Amino acid sequence: MNNTDLVNQSDKKWEQMGRDPVCGQMIDIKEAKGSSIFRDYKYSFCCATCKKVFDNMPSVYADKGE
């Protein structure tokens, strides 16, 4: 395996990561405990509680940005 392969693997892993918009925790998207669509964007969550909080007031959390 050369350095280019390592960089490509790292990029792929980073693409699989996301930040829970409620608590800010970095999560593996494949292991998310839930997701919601708001303004044509998919948000992923670390737990059902964060999803519920987001779903009650999505504009508050979606507008936080990263």
PDBQT receptor file of N, H, CA, C and O in Angstrom, charges set to zero:
ATOM      1  N   MET A   1       0.856  -1.179   0.000  1.00  0.00    +0.000 N 
ATOM      2  CA  MET A   1       0.000   0.000   0.000  1.00  0.00    +0.000 C 
ATOM      3  C   MET A   1       0.898   1.237   0.000  1.00  0.00    +0.000 C 
ATOM      4  O   MET A   1       1.841   1.332   0.786  1.00  0.00    +0.000 OA
ATOM      5  N   ASN A   2       0.598   2.171  -0.880  1.00  0.00    +0.000 N 
ATOM      6  H   ASN A   2      -0.167   2.095  -1.519  1.00  0.00    +0.000 HD
ATOM      7  CA  ASN A   2       1.410   3.382  -0.928  1.00  0.00    +0.000 C 
ATOM      8  C   ASN A   2       0.699   4.537  -0.231  1.00  0.00    +0.000 C 
ATOM      9  O   ASN A   2      -0.428   4.389   0.243  1.00  0.00    +0.000 OA
ATOM     10  N   ASN A   3       1.359   5.677  -0.172  1.00  0.00    +0.000 N 
ATOM     11  H   ASN A   3       2.274   5.798  -0.557  1.00  0.00    +0.000 HD
ATOM     12  CA  ASN A   3       0.812   6.839   0.538  1.00  0.00    +0.000 C 
ATOM     13  C   ASN A   3      -0.505   7.325  -0.070  1.00  0.00    +0.000 C 
ATOM     14  O   ASN A   3      -1.396   7.779   0.649  1.00  0.00    +0.000 OA
ATOM     15  N   THR A   4      -0.623   7.228  -1.389  1.00  0.00    +0.000 N 
ATOM     16  H   THR A   4       0.100   6.859  -1.973  1.00  0.00    +0.000 HD
ATOM     17  CA  THR A   4      -1.863   7.654  -2.047  1.00  0.00    +0.000 C 
ATOM     18  C   THR A   4      -3.029   6.792  -1.587  1.00  0.00    +0.000 C 
ATOM     19  O   THR A   4      -4.122   7.302  -1.341  1.00  0.00    +0.000 OA
ATOM     20  N   ASP A   5      -2.802   5.483  -1.468  1.00  0.00    +0.000 N 
ATOM     21  H   ASP A   5      -1.915   5.069  -1.668  1.00  0.00    +0.000 HD
ATOM     22  CA  ASP A   5      -3.852   4.585  -0.984  1.00  0.00    +0.000 C 
ATOM     23  C   ASP A   5      -4.263   4.945   0.437  1.00  0.00    +0.000 C 
ATOM     24  O   ASP A   5      -5.448   4.924   0.767  1.00  0.00    +0.000 OA
ATOM     25  N   LEU A   6      -3.285   5.276   1.281  1.00  0.00    +0.000 N 
ATOM     26  H   LEU A   6      -2.322   5.293   1.013  1.00  0.00    +0.000 HD
ATOM     27  CA  LEU A   6      -3.590   5.651   2.659  1.00  0.00    +0.000 C 
ATOM     28  C   LEU A   6      -4.411   6.932   2.715  1.00  0.00    +0.000 C 
ATOM     29  O   LEU A   6      -5.349   7.035   3.506  1.00  0.00    +0.000 OA
ATOM     30  N   VAL A   7      -4.068   7.902   1.887  1.00  0.00    +0.000 N 
ATOM     31  H   VAL A   7      -3.306   7.819   1.245  1.00  0.00    +0.000 HD
ATOM     32  CA  VAL A   7      -4.812   9.161   1.849  1.00  0.00    +0.000 C 
ATOM     33  C   VAL A   7      -6.231   8.903   1.364  1.00  0.00    +0.000 C 
ATOM     34  O   VAL A   7      -7.183   9.440   1.931  1.00  0.00    +0.000 OA
ATOM     35  N   ASN A   8      -6.387   8.089   0.322  1.00  0.00    +0.000 N 
ATOM     36  H   ASN A   8      -5.613   7.653  -0.138  1.00  0.00    +0.000 HD
ATOM     37  CA  ASN A   8      -7.716   7.794  -0.200  1.00  0.00    +0.000 C 
ATOM     38  C   ASN A   8      -8.572   7.081   0.844  1.00  0.00    +0.000 C 
ATOM     39  O   ASN A   8      -9.763   7.370   0.962  1.00  0.00    +0.000 OA
ATOM     40  N   GLN A   9      -7.988   6.161   1.597  1.00  0.00    +0.000 N 
ATOM     41  H   GLN A   9      -7.021   5.926   1.501  1.00  0.00    +0.000 HD
ATOM     42  CA  GLN A   9      -8.724   5.463   2.647  1.00  0.00    +0.000 C 
ATOM     43  C   GLN A   9      -9.123   6.438   3.749  1.00  0.00    +0.000 C 
ATOM     44  O   GLN A   9     -10.231   6.361   4.280  1.00  0.00    +0.000 OA
ATOM     45  N   SER A  10      -8.228   7.344   4.086  1.00  0.00    +0.000 N 
ATOM     46  H   SER A  10      -7.329   7.406   3.654  1.00  0.00    +0.000 HD
ATOM     47  CA  SER A  10      -8.515   8.347   5.107  1.00  0.00    +0.000 C 
ATOM     48  C   SER A  10      -9.653   9.254   4.654  1.00  0.00    +0.000 C 
ATOM     49  O   SER A  10     -10.542   9.569   5.445  1.00  0.00    +0.000 OA
ATOM     50  N   ASP A  11      -9.638   9.676   3.396  1.00  0.00    +0.000 N 
ATOM     51  H   ASP A  11      -8.916   9.419   2.754  1.00  0.00    +0.000 HD
ATOM     52  CA  ASP A  11     -10.697  10.519   2.850  1.00  0.00    +0.000 C 
ATOM     53  C   ASP A  11     -12.036   9.802   2.896  1.00  0.00    +0.000 C 
ATOM     54  O   ASP A  11     -13.054  10.408   3.229  1.00  0.00    +0.000 OA
ATOM     55  N   LYS A  12     -12.042   8.514   2.563  1.00  0.00    +0.000 N 
ATOM     56  H   LYS A  12     -11.215   8.022   2.291  1.00  0.00    +0.000 HD
ATOM     57  CA  LYS A  12     -13.287   7.746   2.581  1.00  0.00    +0.000 C 
ATOM     58  C   LYS A  12     -13.825   7.646   3.996  1.00  0.00    +0.000 C 
ATOM     59  O   LYS A  12     -15.031   7.773   4.206  1.00  0.00    +0.000 OA
ATOM     60  N   LYS A  13     -12.959   7.421   4.965  1.00  0.00    +0.000 N 
ATOM     61  H   LYS A  13     -11.979   7.317   4.795  1.00  0.00    +0.000 HD
ATOM     62  CA  LYS A  13     -13.399   7.336   6.356  1.00  0.00    +0.000 C 
ATOM     63  C   LYS A  13     -13.957   8.683   6.803  1.00  0.00    +0.000 C 
ATOM     64  O   LYS A  13     -14.977   8.729   7.490  1.00  0.00    +0.000 OA
ATOM     65  N   TRP A  14     -13.309   9.766   6.428  1.00  0.00    +0.000 N 
ATOM     66  H   TRP A  14     -12.480   9.729   5.871  1.00  0.00    +0.000 HD
ATOM     67  CA  TRP A  14     -13.774  11.100   6.828  1.00  0.00    +0.000 C 
ATOM     68  C   TRP A  14     -15.147  11.377   6.227  1.00  0.00    +0.000 C 
ATOM     69  O   TRP A  14     -15.988  11.992   6.882  1.00  0.00    +0.000 OA
ATOM     70  N   GLU A  15     -15.393  10.930   4.984  1.00  0.00    +0.000 N 
ATOM     71  H   GLU A  15     -14.710  10.430   4.452  1.00  0.00    +0.000 HD
ATOM     72  CA  GLU A  15     -16.684  11.136   4.341  1.00  0.00    +0.000 C 
ATOM     73  C   GLU A  15     -17.793  10.382   5.069  1.00  0.00    +0.000 C 
ATOM     74  O   GLU A  15     -18.965  10.742   4.954  1.00  0.00    +0.000 OA
ATOM     75  N   GLN A  16     -17.436   9.341   5.816  1.00  0.00    +0.000 N 
ATOM     76  H   GLN A  16     -16.484   9.049   5.910  1.00  0.00    +0.000 HD
ATOM     77  CA  GLN A  16     -18.413   8.542   6.548  1.00  0.00    +0.000 C 
ATOM     78  C   GLN A  16     -18.726   9.153   7.908  1.00  0.00    +0.000 C 
ATOM     79  O   GLN A  16     -19.623   8.679   8.605  1.00  0.00    +0.000 OA
ATOM     80  N   MET A  17     -18.009  10.185   8.288  1.00  0.00    +0.000 N 
ATOM     81  H   MET A  17     -17.280  10.571   7.721  1.00  0.00    +0.000 HD
ATOM     82  CA  MET A  17     -18.198  10.824   9.580  1.00  0.00    +0.000 C 
ATOM     83  C   MET A  17     -19.089  12.055   9.429  1.00  0.00    +0.000 C 
ATOM     84  O   MET A  17     -19.119  12.709   8.387  1.00  0.00    +0.000 OA
ATOM     85  N   GLY A  18     -19.802  12.340  10.496  1.00  0.00    +0.000 N 
ATOM     86  H   GLY A  18     -19.778  11.809  11.343  1.00  0.00    +0.000 HD
ATOM     87  CA  GLY A  18     -20.643  13.532  10.523  1.00  0.00    +0.000 C 
ATOM     88  C   GLY A  18     -20.759  14.020  11.951  1.00  0.00    +0.000 C 
ATOM     89  O   GLY A  18     -20.385  13.319  12.890  1.00  0.00    +0.000 OA
ATOM     90  N   ARG A  19     -21.273  15.211  12.108  1.00  0.00    +0.000 N 
ATOM     91  H   ARG A  19     -21.577  15.781  11.344  1.00  0.00    +0.000 HD
ATOM     92  CA  ARG A  19     -21.432  15.794  13.434  1.00  0.00    +0.000 C 
ATOM     93  C   ARG A  19     -22.919  15.860  13.765  1.00  0.00    +0.000 C 
ATOM     94  O   ARG A  19     -23.719  16.394  12.997  1.00  0.00    +0.000 OA
ATOM     95  N   ASP A  20     -23.268  15.314  14.913  1.00  0.00    +0.000 N 
ATOM     96  H   ASP A  20     -22.618  14.880  15.538  1.00  0.00    +0.000 HD
ATOM     97  CA  ASP A  20     -24.643  15.408  15.400  1.00  0.00    +0.000 C 
ATOM     98  C   ASP A  20     -24.922  16.891  15.612  1.00  0.00    +0.000 C 
ATOM     99  O   ASP A  20     -24.205  17.540  16.374  1.00  0.00    +0.000 OA
ATOM    100  N   PRO A  21     -25.947  17.450  14.958  1.00  0.00    +0.000 N 
ATOM    101  CA  PRO A  21     -26.187  18.896  15.053  1.00  0.00    +0.000 C 
ATOM    102  C   PRO A  21     -26.689  19.348  16.424  1.00  0.00    +0.000 C 
ATOM    103  O   PRO A  21     -26.649  20.540  16.729  1.00  0.00    +0.000 OA
ATOM    104  N   VAL A  22     -27.154  18.428  17.245  1.00  0.00    +0.000 N 
ATOM    105  H   VAL A  22     -27.187  17.460  16.997  1.00  0.00    +0.000 HD
ATOM    106  CA  VAL A  22     -27.680  18.802  18.559  1.00  0.00    +0.000 C 
ATOM    107  C   VAL A  22     -26.573  18.838  19.601  1.00  0.00    +0.000 C 
ATOM    108  O   VAL A  22     -26.383  19.856  20.266  1.00  0.00    +0.000 OA
ATOM    109  N   CYS A  23     -25.839  17.740  19.750  1.00  0.00    +0.000 N 
ATOM    110  H   CYS A  23     -25.993  16.913  19.209  1.00  0.00    +0.000 HD
ATOM    111  CA  CYS A  23     -24.825  17.668  20.808  1.00  0.00    +0.000 C 
ATOM    112  C   CYS A  23     -23.414  17.942  20.303  1.00  0.00    +0.000 C 
ATOM    113  O   CYS A  23     -22.510  18.182  21.104  1.00  0.00    +0.000 OA
ATOM    114  N   GLY A  24     -23.209  17.909  18.980  1.00  0.00    +0.000 N 
ATOM    115  H   GLY A  24     -23.943  17.714  18.330  1.00  0.00    +0.000 HD
ATOM    116  CA  GLY A  24     -21.899  18.202  18.407  1.00  0.00    +0.000 C 
ATOM    117  C   GLY A  24     -20.954  17.018  18.340  1.00  0.00    +0.000 C 
ATOM    118  O   GLY A  24     -19.816  17.166  17.895  1.00  0.00    +0.000 OA
ATOM    119  N   GLN A  25     -21.394  15.854  18.768  1.00  0.00    +0.000 N 
ATOM    120  H   GLN A  25     -22.318  15.733  19.129  1.00  0.00    +0.000 HD
ATOM    121  CA  GLN A  25     -20.533  14.670  18.768  1.00  0.00    +0.000 C 
ATOM    122  C   GLN A  25     -20.268  14.198  17.341  1.00  0.00    +0.000 C 
ATOM    123  O   GLN A  25     -21.181  14.174  16.515  1.00  0.00    +0.000 OA
ATOM    124  N   MET A  26     -19.023  13.821  17.046  1.00  0.00    +0.000 N 
ATOM    125  H   MET A  26     -18.281  13.840  17.717  1.00  0.00    +0.000 HD
ATOM    126  CA  MET A  26     -18.693  13.220  15.757  1.00  0.00    +0.000 C 
ATOM    127  C   MET A  26     -19.183  11.778  15.778  1.00  0.00    +0.000 C 
ATOM    128  O   MET A  26     -18.948  11.044  16.737  1.00  0.00    +0.000 OA
ATOM    129  N   ILE A  27     -19.872  11.381  14.702  1.00  0.00    +0.000 N 
ATOM    130  H   ILE A  27     -20.064  11.977  13.922  1.00  0.00    +0.000 HD
ATOM    131  CA  ILE A  27     -20.398  10.021  14.619  1.00  0.00    +0.000 C 
ATOM    132  C   ILE A  27     -20.111   9.424  13.253  1.00  0.00    +0.000 C 
ATOM    133  O   ILE A  27     -19.987  10.137  12.257  1.00  0.00    +0.000 OA
ATOM    134  N   ASP A  28     -20.008   8.101  13.225  1.00  0.00    +0.000 N 
ATOM    135  H   ASP A  28     -20.109   7.522  14.034  1.00  0.00    +0.000 HD
ATOM    136  CA  ASP A  28     -19.915   7.363  11.978  1.00  0.00    +0.000 C 
ATOM    137  C   ASP A  28     -21.338   7.308  11.417  1.00  0.00    +0.000 C 
ATOM    138  O   ASP A  28     -22.238   6.784  12.073  1.00  0.00    +0.000 OA
ATOM    139  N   ILE A  29     -21.545   7.831  10.236  1.00  0.00    +0.000 N 
ATOM    140  H   ILE A  29     -20.814   8.257   9.702  1.00  0.00    +0.000 HD
ATOM    141  CA  ILE A  29     -22.880   7.920   9.651  1.00  0.00    +0.000 C 
ATOM    142  C   ILE A  29     -23.533   6.539   9.566  1.00  0.00    +0.000 C 
ATOM    143  O   ILE A  29     -24.744   6.412   9.748  1.00  0.00    +0.000 OA
ATOM    144  N   LYS A  30     -22.743   5.521   9.295  1.00  0.00    +0.000 N 
ATOM    145  H   LYS A  30     -21.759   5.625   9.148  1.00  0.00    +0.000 HD
ATOM    146  CA  LYS A  30     -23.285   4.163   9.189  1.00  0.00    +0.000 C 
ATOM    147  C   LYS A  30     -23.830   3.662  10.522  1.00  0.00    +0.000 C 
ATOM    148  O   LYS A  30     -24.680   2.771  10.547  1.00  0.00    +0.000 OA
ATOM    149  N   GLU A  31     -23.356   4.220  11.620  1.00  0.00    +0.000 N 
ATOM    150  H   GLU A  31     -22.666   4.943  11.599  1.00  0.00    +0.000 HD
ATOM    151  CA  GLU A  31     -23.787   3.779  12.944  1.00  0.00    +0.000 C 
ATOM    152  C   GLU A  31     -24.725   4.773  13.622  1.00  0.00    +0.000 C 
ATOM    153  O   GLU A  31     -24.989   4.662  14.819  1.00  0.00    +0.000 OA
ATOM    154  N   ALA A  32     -25.227   5.738  12.864  1.00  0.00    +0.000 N 
ATOM    155  H   ALA A  32     -25.013   5.828  11.891  1.00  0.00    +0.000 HD
ATOM    156  CA  ALA A  32     -26.131   6.746  13.417  1.00  0.00    +0.000 C 
ATOM    157  C   ALA A  32     -27.376   6.078  13.996  1.00  0.00    +0.000 C 
ATOM    158  O   ALA A  32     -27.856   5.072  13.474  1.00  0.00    +0.000 OA
ATOM    159  N   LYS A  33     -27.881   6.645  15.068  1.00  0.00    +0.000 N 
ATOM    160  H   LYS A  33     -27.491   7.462  15.493  1.00  0.00    +0.000 HD
ATOM    161  CA  LYS A  33     -29.064   6.104  15.748  1.00  0.00    +0.000 C 
ATOM    162  C   LYS A  33     -30.360   6.674  15.177  1.00  0.00    +0.000 C 
ATOM    163  O   LYS A  33     -31.447   6.375  15.671  1.00  0.00    +0.000 OA
ATOM    164  N   GLY A  34     -30.240   7.483  14.153  1.00  0.00    +0.000 N 
ATOM    165  H   GLY A  34     -29.357   7.726  13.752  1.00  0.00    +0.000 HD
ATOM    166  CA  GLY A  34     -31.405   8.047  13.485  1.00  0.00    +0.000 C 
ATOM    167  C   GLY A  34     -30.984   9.158  12.556  1.00  0.00    +0.000 C 
ATOM    168  O   GLY A  34     -29.857   9.647  12.633  1.00  0.00    +0.000 OA
ATOM    169  N   SER A  35     -31.878   9.557  11.683  1.00  0.00    +0.000 N 
ATOM    170  H   SER A  35     -32.794   9.160  11.621  1.00  0.00    +0.000 HD
ATOM    171  CA  SER A  35     -31.600  10.673  10.781  1.00  0.00    +0.000 C 
ATOM    172  C   SER A  35     -32.898  11.393  10.461  1.00  0.00    +0.000 C 
ATOM    173  O   SER A  35     -33.990  10.840  10.596  1.00  0.00    +0.000 OA
ATOM    174  N   SER A  36     -32.754  12.638  10.034  1.00  0.00    +0.000 N 
ATOM    175  H   SER A  36     -31.867  13.087   9.925  1.00  0.00    +0.000 HD
ATOM    176  CA  SER A  36     -33.895  13.467   9.639  1.00  0.00    +0.000 C 
ATOM    177  C   SER A  36     -33.498  14.277   8.420  1.00  0.00    +0.000 C 
ATOM    178  O   SER A  36     -32.329  14.613   8.231  1.00  0.00    +0.000 OA
ATOM    179  N   ILE A  37     -34.485  14.583   7.600  1.00  0.00    +0.000 N 
ATOM    180  H   ILE A  37     -35.435  14.309   7.753  1.00  0.00    +0.000 HD
ATOM    181  CA  ILE A  37     -34.271  15.444   6.444  1.00  0.00    +0.000 C 
ATOM    182  C   ILE A  37     -34.891  16.807   6.767  1.00  0.00    +0.000 C 
ATOM    183  O   ILE A  37     -36.046  16.899   7.183  1.00  0.00    +0.000 OA
ATOM    184  N   PHE A  38     -34.105  17.846   6.566  1.00  0.00    +0.000 N 
ATOM    185  H   PHE A  38     -33.167  17.771   6.228  1.00  0.00    +0.000 HD
ATOM    186  CA  PHE A  38     -34.589  19.216   6.771  1.00  0.00    +0.000 C 
ATOM    187  C   PHE A  38     -33.959  20.090   5.700  1.00  0.00    +0.000 C 
ATOM    188  O   PHE A  38     -32.738  20.107   5.543  1.00  0.00    +0.000 OA
ATOM    189  N   ARG A  39     -34.788  20.810   4.967  1.00  0.00    +0.000 N 
ATOM    190  H   ARG A  39     -35.780  20.795   5.094  1.00  0.00    +0.000 HD
ATOM    191  CA  ARG A  39     -34.306  21.665   3.859  1.00  0.00    +0.000 C 
ATOM    192  C   ARG A  39     -33.419  20.879   2.897  1.00  0.00    +0.000 C 
ATOM    193  O   ARG A  39     -32.351  21.343   2.500  1.00  0.00    +0.000 OA
ATOM    194  N   ASP A  40     -33.872  19.699   2.535  1.00  0.00    +0.000 N 
ATOM    195  H   ASP A  40     -34.740  19.322   2.858  1.00  0.00    +0.000 HD
ATOM    196  CA  ASP A  40     -33.186  18.828   1.563  1.00  0.00    +0.000 C 
ATOM    197  C   ASP A  40     -31.795  18.380   2.011  1.00  0.00    +0.000 C 
ATOM    198  O   ASP A  40     -30.974  18.010   1.172  1.00  0.00    +0.000 OA
ATOM    199  N   TYR A  41     -31.520  18.406   3.287  1.00  0.00    +0.000 N 
ATOM    200  H   TYR A  41     -32.187  18.706   3.968  1.00  0.00    +0.000 HD
ATOM    201  CA  TYR A  41     -30.241  17.941   3.815  1.00  0.00    +0.000 C 
ATOM    202  C   TYR A  41     -30.507  16.880   4.877  1.00  0.00    +0.000 C 
ATOM    203  O   TYR A  41     -31.417  17.019   5.694  1.00  0.00    +0.000 OA
ATOM    204  N   LYS A  42     -29.717  15.836   4.855  1.00  0.00    +0.000 N 
ATOM    205  H   LYS A  42     -28.978  15.723   4.192  1.00  0.00    +0.000 HD
ATOM    206  CA  LYS A  42     -29.883  14.751   5.816  1.00  0.00    +0.000 C 
ATOM    207  C   LYS A  42     -28.981  14.978   7.027  1.00  0.00    +0.000 C 
ATOM    208  O   LYS A  42     -27.771  15.160   6.890  1.00  0.00    +0.000 OA
ATOM    209  N   TYR A  43     -29.584  14.965   8.202  1.00  0.00    +0.000 N 
ATOM    210  H   TYR A  43     -30.567  14.817   8.313  1.00  0.00    +0.000 HD
ATOM    211  CA  TYR A  43     -28.868  15.107   9.467  1.00  0.00    +0.000 C 
ATOM    212  C   TYR A  43     -28.874  13.757  10.181  1.00  0.00    +0.000 C 
ATOM    213  O   TYR A  43     -29.900  13.078  10.222  1.00  0.00    +0.000 OA
ATOM    214  N   SER A  44     -27.744  13.376  10.735  1.00  0.00    +0.000 N 
ATOM    215  H   SER A  44     -26.910  13.928  10.701  1.00  0.00    +0.000 HD
ATOM    216  CA  SER A  44     -27.619  12.104  11.455  1.00  0.00    +0.000 C 
ATOM    217  C   SER A  44     -27.365  12.370  12.927  1.00  0.00    +0.000 C 
ATOM    218  O   SER A  44     -26.805  13.401  13.300  1.00  0.00    +0.000 OA
ATOM    219  N   PHE A  45     -27.786  11.420  13.762  1.00  0.00    +0.000 N 
ATOM    220  H   PHE A  45     -28.240  10.583  13.459  1.00  0.00    +0.000 HD
ATOM    221  CA  PHE A  45     -27.762  11.641  15.207  1.00  0.00    +0.000 C 
ATOM    222  C   PHE A  45     -27.094  10.492  15.950  1.00  0.00    +0.000 C 
ATOM    223  O   PHE A  45     -27.122   9.342  15.509  1.00  0.00    +0.000 OA
ATOM    224  N   CYS A  46     -26.493  10.830  17.089  1.00  0.00    +0.000 N 
ATOM    225  H   CYS A  46     -26.470  11.764  17.447  1.00  0.00    +0.000 HD
ATOM    226  CA  CYS A  46     -25.807   9.840  17.920  1.00  0.00    +0.000 C 
ATOM    227  C   CYS A  46     -26.783   9.022  18.758  1.00  0.00    +0.000 C 
ATOM    228  O   CYS A  46     -26.464   7.910  19.179  1.00  0.00    +0.000 OA
ATOM    229  N   CYS A  47     -27.978   9.575  19.003  1.00  0.00    +0.000 N 
ATOM    230  H   CYS A  47     -28.237  10.478  18.661  1.00  0.00    +0.000 HD
ATOM    231  CA  CYS A  47     -28.962   8.872  19.837  1.00  0.00    +0.000 C 
ATOM    232  C   CYS A  47     -30.371   9.363  19.504  1.00  0.00    +0.000 C 
ATOM    233  O   CYS A  47     -30.550  10.393  18.853  1.00  0.00    +0.000 OA
ATOM    234  N   ALA A  48     -31.357   8.607  19.961  1.00  0.00    +0.000 N 
ATOM    235  H   ALA A  48     -31.212   7.770  20.489  1.00  0.00    +0.000 HD
ATOM    236  CA  ALA A  48     -32.757   8.953  19.712  1.00  0.00    +0.000 C 
ATOM    237  C   ALA A  48     -33.141  10.277  20.364  1.00  0.00    +0.000 C 
ATOM    238  O   ALA A  48     -33.982  11.003  19.833  1.00  0.00    +0.000 OA
ATOM    239  N   THR A  49     -32.545  10.599  21.491  1.00  0.00    +0.000 N 
ATOM    240  H   THR A  49     -31.862  10.010  21.922  1.00  0.00    +0.000 HD
ATOM    241  CA  THR A  49     -32.851  11.856  22.178  1.00  0.00    +0.000 C 
ATOM    242  C   THR A  49     -32.451  13.056  21.326  1.00  0.00    +0.000 C 
ATOM    243  O   THR A  49     -33.218  14.011  21.199  1.00  0.00    +0.000 OA
ATOM    244  N   CYS A  50     -31.258  13.014  20.744  1.00  0.00    +0.000 N 
ATOM    245  H   CYS A  50     -30.635  12.239  20.847  1.00  0.00    +0.000 HD
ATOM    246  CA  CYS A  50     -30.818  14.128  19.892  1.00  0.00    +0.000 C 
ATOM    247  C   CYS A  50     -31.724  14.264  18.670  1.00  0.00    +0.000 C 
ATOM    248  O   CYS A  50     -32.047  15.379  18.260  1.00  0.00    +0.000 OA
ATOM    249  N   LYS A  51     -32.133  13.150  18.092  1.00  0.00    +0.000 N 
ATOM    250  H   LYS A  51     -31.872  12.244  18.425  1.00  0.00    +0.000 HD
ATOM    251  CA  LYS A  51     -33.053  13.203  16.951  1.00  0.00    +0.000 C 
ATOM    252  C   LYS A  51     -34.372  13.851  17.360  1.00  0.00    +0.000 C 
ATOM    253  O   LYS A  51     -34.909  14.681  16.626  1.00  0.00    +0.000 OA
ATOM    254  N   LYS A  52     -34.891  13.481  18.513  1.00  0.00    +0.000 N 
ATOM    255  H   LYS A  52     -34.455  12.807  19.110  1.00  0.00    +0.000 HD
ATOM    256  CA  LYS A  52     -36.164  14.034  18.990  1.00  0.00    +0.000 C 
ATOM    257  C   LYS A  52     -36.054  15.542  19.222  1.00  0.00    +0.000 C 
ATOM    258  O   LYS A  52     -36.948  16.299  18.844  1.00  0.00    +0.000 OA
ATOM    259  N   VAL A  53     -34.959  15.975  19.843  1.00  0.00    +0.000 N 
ATOM    260  H   VAL A  53     -34.232  15.361  20.150  1.00  0.00    +0.000 HD
ATOM    261  CA  VAL A  53     -34.735  17.410  20.083  1.00  0.00    +0.000 C 
ATOM    262  C   VAL A  53     -34.676  18.152  18.746  1.00  0.00    +0.000 C 
ATOM    263  O   VAL A  53     -35.302  19.199  18.584  1.00  0.00    +0.000 OA
ATOM    264  N   PHE A  54     -33.924  17.607  17.796  1.00  0.00    +0.000 N 
ATOM    265  H   PHE A  54     -33.416  16.756  17.928  1.00  0.00    +0.000 HD
ATOM    266  CA  PHE A  54     -33.809  18.221  16.469  1.00  0.00    +0.000 C 
ATOM    267  C   PHE A  54     -35.167  18.303  15.790  1.00  0.00    +0.000 C 
ATOM    268  O   PHE A  54     -35.540  19.349  15.259  1.00  0.00    +0.000 OA
ATOM    269  N   ASP A  55     -35.910  17.189  15.808  1.00  0.00    +0.000 N 
ATOM    270  H   ASP A  55     -35.606  16.339  16.239  1.00  0.00    +0.000 HD
ATOM    271  CA  ASP A  55     -37.201  17.142  15.121  1.00  0.00    +0.000 C 
ATOM    272  C   ASP A  55     -38.205  18.141  15.696  1.00  0.00    +0.000 C 
ATOM    273  O   ASP A  55     -39.103  18.591  14.984  1.00  0.00    +0.000 OA
ATOM    274  N   ASN A  56     -38.065  18.489  16.967  1.00  0.00    +0.000 N 
ATOM    275  H   ASN A  56     -37.336  18.123  17.546  1.00  0.00    +0.000 HD
ATOM    276  CA  ASN A  56     -38.957  19.472  17.583  1.00  0.00    +0.000 C 
ATOM    277  C   ASN A  56     -38.644  20.903  17.169  1.00  0.00    +0.000 C 
ATOM    278  O   ASN A  56     -39.543  21.744  17.128  1.00  0.00    +0.000 OA
ATOM    279  N   MET A  57     -37.374  21.192  16.859  1.00  0.00    +0.000 N 
ATOM    280  H   MET A  57     -36.645  20.509  16.891  1.00  0.00    +0.000 HD
ATOM    281  CA  MET A  57     -36.958  22.547  16.479  1.00  0.00    +0.000 C 
ATOM    282  C   MET A  57     -35.799  22.482  15.464  1.00  0.00    +0.000 C 
ATOM    283  O   MET A  57     -34.692  22.925  15.768  1.00  0.00    +0.000 OA
ATOM    284  N   PRO A  58     -36.041  21.947  14.289  1.00  0.00    +0.000 N 
ATOM    285  CA  PRO A  58     -34.929  21.733  13.348  1.00  0.00    +0.000 C 
ATOM    286  C   PRO A  58     -34.191  22.995  12.929  1.00  0.00    +0.000 C 
ATOM    287  O   PRO A  58     -32.974  22.957  12.748  1.00  0.00    +0.000 OA
ATOM    288  N   SER A  59     -34.880  24.094  12.774  1.00  0.00    +0.000 N 
ATOM    289  H   SER A  59     -35.869  24.125  12.921  1.00  0.00    +0.000 HD
ATOM    290  CA  SER A  59     -34.213  25.315  12.301  1.00  0.00    +0.000 C 
ATOM    291  C   SER A  59     -33.188  25.829  13.291  1.00  0.00    +0.000 C 
ATOM    292  O   SER A  59     -32.207  26.454  12.888  1.00  0.00    +0.000 OA
ATOM    293  N   VAL A  60     -33.389  25.584  14.575  1.00  0.00    +0.000 N 
ATOM    294  H   VAL A  60     -34.186  25.077  14.903  1.00  0.00    +0.000 HD
ATOM    295  CA  VAL A  60     -32.431  26.016  15.608  1.00  0.00    +0.000 C 
ATOM    296  C   VAL A  60     -31.099  25.285  15.423  1.00  0.00    +0.000 C 
ATOM    297  O   VAL A  60     -30.033  25.891  15.531  1.00  0.00    +0.000 OA
ATOM    298  N   TYR A  61     -31.164  24.003  15.149  1.00  0.00    +0.000 N 
ATOM    299  H   TYR A  61     -32.030  23.511  15.062  1.00  0.00    +0.000 HD
ATOM    300  CA  TYR A  61     -29.942  23.184  15.063  1.00  0.00    +0.000 C 
ATOM    301  C   TYR A  61     -29.360  23.143  13.653  1.00  0.00    +0.000 C 
ATOM    302  O   TYR A  61     -28.142  23.064  13.495  1.00  0.00    +0.000 OA
ATOM    303  N   ALA A  62     -30.196  23.193  12.642  1.00  0.00    +0.000 N 
ATOM    304  H   ALA A  62     -31.185  23.257  12.770  1.00  0.00    +0.000 HD
ATOM    305  CA  ALA A  62     -29.704  23.156  11.273  1.00  0.00    +0.000 C 
ATOM    306  C   ALA A  62     -28.929  24.421  10.945  1.00  0.00    +0.000 C 
ATOM    307  O   ALA A  62     -27.993  24.380  10.146  1.00  0.00    +0.000 OA
ATOM    308  N   ASP A  63     -29.298  25.532  11.542  1.00  0.00    +0.000 N 
ATOM    309  H   ASP A  63     -30.058  25.565  12.191  1.00  0.00    +0.000 HD
ATOM    310  CA  ASP A  63     -28.642  26.807  11.253  1.00  0.00    +0.000 C 
ATOM    311  C   ASP A  63     -27.328  27.006  12.000  1.00  0.00    +0.000 C 
ATOM    312  O   ASP A  63     -26.630  27.993  11.768  1.00  0.00    +0.000 OA
ATOM    313  N   LYS A  64     -26.979  26.070  12.902  1.00  0.00    +0.000 N 
ATOM    314  H   LYS A  64     -27.546  25.268  13.090  1.00  0.00    +0.000 HD
ATOM    315  CA  LYS A  64     -25.722  26.198  13.638  1.00  0.00    +0.000 C 
ATOM    316  C   LYS A  64     -24.518  26.075  12.736  1.00  0.00    +0.000 C 
ATOM    317  O   LYS A  64     -23.493  26.712  12.983  1.00  0.00    +0.000 OA
ATOM    318  N   GLY A  65     -24.620  25.262  11.686  1.00  0.00    +0.000 N 
ATOM    319  H   GLY A  65     -25.453  24.745  11.486  1.00  0.00    +0.000 HD
ATOM    320  CA  GLY A  65     -23.493  25.049  10.793  1.00  0.00    +0.000 C 
ATOM    321  C   GLY A  65     -22.411  24.232  11.476  1.00  0.00    +0.000 C 
ATOM    322  O   GLY A  65     -22.570  23.789  12.614  1.00  0.00    +0.000 OA
ATOM    323  N   GLU A  66     -21.296  24.037  10.757  1.00  0.00    +0.000 N 
ATOM    324  H   GLU A  66     -21.166  24.397   9.833  1.00  0.00    +0.000 HD
ATOM    325  CA  GLU A  66     -20.220  23.238  11.342  1.00  0.00    +0.000 C 
ATOM    326  C   GLU A  66     -19.038  24.092  11.641  1.00  0.00    +0.000 C 
ATOM    327  O   GLU A  66     -18.028  23.595  12.140  1.00  0.00    +0.000 OA
TER     328      GLU A  66
